[in-house]
Amino acid sequence: MSIFPSLTGSEYEEDEVQYNQICEKHKHLLETLPKGRGWRTQHLYNYNGFWLGPMTLNANLLLHTYFKCEPTNIILASFMKSGTTWLKALMFSTLNRDRYSFSNHYLHNNSPQSTFPYLDAESYPMTDFTTFSAPRLFATHFARTLLPACMSSCKFVYVCRDPKDVLVSKWHFMSKLRSKDLPPLSFDEAFELFCLGVSEFGPFWEHVLSYWRASLESPDKILFLRYEELKKQPEVVVRKLADFMGKPITMEEEKKGVVGEIIKLCSFENLRNLEINKKGVDKFGKLVEVEKQGFFRKGEIGDWKNHLSEEMKDRINGIIEQKFLGSGLIGFSE
C-alpha cells in the first residue's frame, strides 16, 4: 500500500523523496544522538534537550513535516502519567455535551483514548486529519519546544502533576510495556533515572517549564492546570475548560446540573468500572498496544508515600525547587 495514496505522478515522487529523507535523518540521529537507558525500550535519545524513544523521535520528525495546523485546534499536552486519560474524557464530554445524552454517552462504549488522537503516536503521513470537524482535538506528550512553530496559533490545555506521583505511576505503567527481551527496571533504577531527567519525554521539569513559560506569555492560548486542583475542585476546572474551549456552561445548563453530570461520567471510578475499559487494548500508531486497564491504576494524590523513602522525597523536592527557582511555579514540595 502506498504511503501517499492520494498522490500521483510528480507529487508522489516529490513526497516519496521527502519521506525517505526523513527516514535517513532518523537513522542518522539514532547513530549520533546521546543515548540513555530506556524505561520501555532499550535506549532513549536526547533530541533538542528531551529524551525520546526511537519511534517517538521518528514521529516527531514526521509531525514537523506533515501535520497541518489549524488555529481552531485544541491540544491536550502533558508529561506522561499526569492525568491525560481523565482530561481527554473531560474535554471531549464538555465540548460535545450537546451531541450525547449522559444516559447513552459515547464513553459508555468507547475508551477515552479514542476520543482524540495522540500526535506523537500517529502514523504519518498516512493519517488524514482533514476530515475532523473543528475544533479538532489532539493530545501530545511532547514538550512545547519540540512542537512545530505553526502550533503557536493553536490552543493548549496543559496538566501537570506532583513529580513524585508521576514517577510512581510512570514506573508501574512502563514496567508493563517494557520489552520482555530486556531485564526489568527496578523502582530504585527508575528513581535514579528520573532524577537525572532520563525518562520518556523528560526531563520532567523542563517539560513542565516549557508550557508554564508559554502560558505566561500567551495566557489566552495555554490553560495551565494542576492534577491536584482537578481532584479537589473538578467543578471549577470543568467550567474553566468550557470557557477556554469556547463553549461556556450556560445558566440553563447550570440549573440542570450539567457540570456535575460531566464530572460523574468522567470520574476515575466510573471510567475504570465501565466494561469497555476493563478488557482489550488501545492502539497507538502501528506498533504500540496498551491494555485498557493500564490507564486506570489508582489516580490518587500522594501514592508516592507508599514507594518513596524520606531521602527520595527530599531529593526530588530539592531538584524541583532548584529547577523551578525564579519561574513563579511552586507547590510541588509536599
Number of C-alpha atoms within 10 A of each C-alpha: 4 9 15 17 10 9 14 10 7 9 11 16 13 12 15 16 11 13 20 11 12 16 15 12 14 20 13 11 17 20 11 11 13 13 18 17 19 21 27 22 18 16 19 26 27 22 17 10 16 22 26 25 25 17 15 21 21 22 21 21 20 20 20 14 15 14 17 13 16 16 14 15 19 24 23 23 27 26 26 22 21 25 22 24 19 21 24 22 24 23 23 18 26 22 17 13 17 9 10 12 10 17 9 9 14 18 22 17 12 14 21 26 20 15 18 18 19 19 22 24 22 20 18 22 17 13 13 13 12 10 7 10 10 12 16 18 22 18 25 20 23 24 22 24 15 18 17 16 11 13 18 16 14 15 24 28 22 27 23 25 21 20 22 25 21 20 25 21 22 20 23 13 20 17 18 14 17 17 14 11 8 11 9 14 16 11 16 12 13 21 20 13 18 21 18 13 18 25 29 28 27 24 20 24 18 19 23 23 17 14 24 23 16 18 18 15 11 13 14 11 18 25 22 18 18 16 23 18 14 17 16 11 11 19 15 12 20 23 16 15 22 19 12 18 20 10 14 16 18 11 9 9 11 11 9 11 11 17 21 14 14 21 20 14 19 23 16 21 13 13 23 19 12 15 13 18 24 16 12 14 16 19 16 18 18 9 9 12 13 15 16 19 16 19 23 18 12 12 18 13 15 14 15 18 13 8 16 19 11 9 9 16 16 14 13 21 19 13 15 21 17 11 14 16 11 9 11 10 15 11 11 15 15 9
